[in-house]
Amino acid sequence: MDGPSLDKLSGEALSLSFEEFQRVSLELLNAGYALRFQAQGSSMEPIINSGDTVVITPTNNSRLYFSEIVLFTNHDGKYVLHRIIGAQKKENTWFFLLKGDRAARPDGFFSYQDVLGKLSSIESGGKIKSMSSVFVRLAGVWAGLKSKVKSGGLP
């Protein structure tokens, strides 16, 4: 394999190509490690702004809930950080309806296997917001309900 190897990482910042980022991210999360990187884009504003540092933890086969923000592989093979606004089970597999808070429409349904990890904290302006705090969870539920209503509910 070309590029950085996990056995050579020691906490320093890395500058990676998109392909290297995807490979290293998947390797870290599958090995049970958290992933920390700078978010890009505006689809999750105001909760996540471009340049904010996010920490993603592995799902470890845990249950995912309405309004959680997850890192997933979209239909184009890109990694995206969006909110769960719905779920349905088909033939013993969970599928999640995902959407950016500022997006006009949902991304669509994605299987549990498409989810790489979930957002555990955001570092912005020198402050850390934990996704487990009661206030942040309530704000997340509000944002999820608002996104669901704006998108016309479940398709």
N, C-alpha and C positions, 0 to 999 in steps of 0.2 A: 504494500500500500504506500502511496505517495502522501506527502504532507505530514502534519504533526501526528505523533503517536501518543496515546493516553499515558503510556509509561514515562513519557518525557515531560508531562505537564506538571508544573509545581506552583500554580497559582498566579503566574504572570499572565498579562493580557496577550492575546493572540490576534493577529490580523489574518483572517481566513477568506478564501474565495467562497462563494455560495455553496459549491459542491463540497468543499472541505468542511464548511460549517455543518452541512447536513450530515455528513458522515460522522464527524466527531460528536455532534449532538446526539445522534441515535446511539452511538457507542456508549456515551456517558449515561444517558437515561436508561438504556438496557442493562447497564452494569449497576444501576441503583443510585447513581450520583445525581446531584442537582446540577442544573445548567444555568449559567448567568451570562446574559448578553444585553447589548443595547438594542432596544426595539426601534424599528423604522416604520414610518407611515403614520397615517392619521385616522385609521378606521376605528380605533378604540379610544379616541379622545372623548372626554377629558380624563378618563381614568388612567390611560397610558398615552403619554405624549412621545413623539419621535425623539429619540435620544435618551429616554428614561432607561434605566437598567432594570431588567426583569429577572426574576429567579423562577425557574420551572423545576418542579419536582416530578419524579416518575409517578405514574398512576399505580404501579405495583398491584395491578388487578383490583384496585379499590373501586368502590362505587363512585360515579360522577353524578353531580347534582345540577338542577336547574340554576342558572345564573353563574355557574363557575366559568372561569376563563381558561381555555385549554389551548395547547399548542398541537396542531394537527397538520396532516398532509392534505392539501386541497386537490381538486381534480386535475390540476396542472403539475402536480408533484412538488409544489412549493410549500414551505412551512409557513403557517399562519396562526396568529394568536387571536382567537375570537371567543365570544360568549355562547354558552349553551342556552338556547331559548325554547327547546322542546326535545322530546325523546319518544321513541317508539321501539317496541320489541318485535322482531320478525324472526321466526324460526330459531328461537333461543339466542339471537344476536341483538344487542342494543345498537340503535342508530340515533345519533344526536343531530338536531337541527342547530346549526351554528351561524352566527351573524356578528359582524362588527357593530359596535354601538352607533357609529355614524353612517353605516352602510344603509342604502335604501332598501335592499333586499337581502334575504338570507343567502348564505353560501350553498345551502342544501343540506341533505342528510349525509352523515359520515358515520362509519362503523366504529365501534370501540377500538378496533385494531388500527384505525387511522389516527387515533389520539395518541400523541407521544408523551404528554405530561400535562400537568396543570400548574397554573400560576400560583406561586406561594407568597411572593412579595414584589413590590415595586420600589425602586430607589429613585427619588426625584427631588432635585433642589436640596440635597443633603439630608433629606428625610426618608425614612423607610416606612412604607405602608404594608402591613401584614394582611394577607387575604383572610386570615382567621379571626381578625378583630370583629366584634359584633357590628360596629358602625359600618365597616367596609362590606361585610356580608349583607347587611340590610340595604346599603346603597347598591350592591350588586343585584339583589333581587329586584329592586326598583328599576334599575337599568334594563334588566332582562325582561321585565313585564312591559316596559316602555318600548323596547325593541320588538317584542312580540306583537304588540298592538300596532306599531307603525308598519310592520311588514304584513299586516292583515291576518295575523294568527298563523296557525299551522296550515300548510297547503293541503 
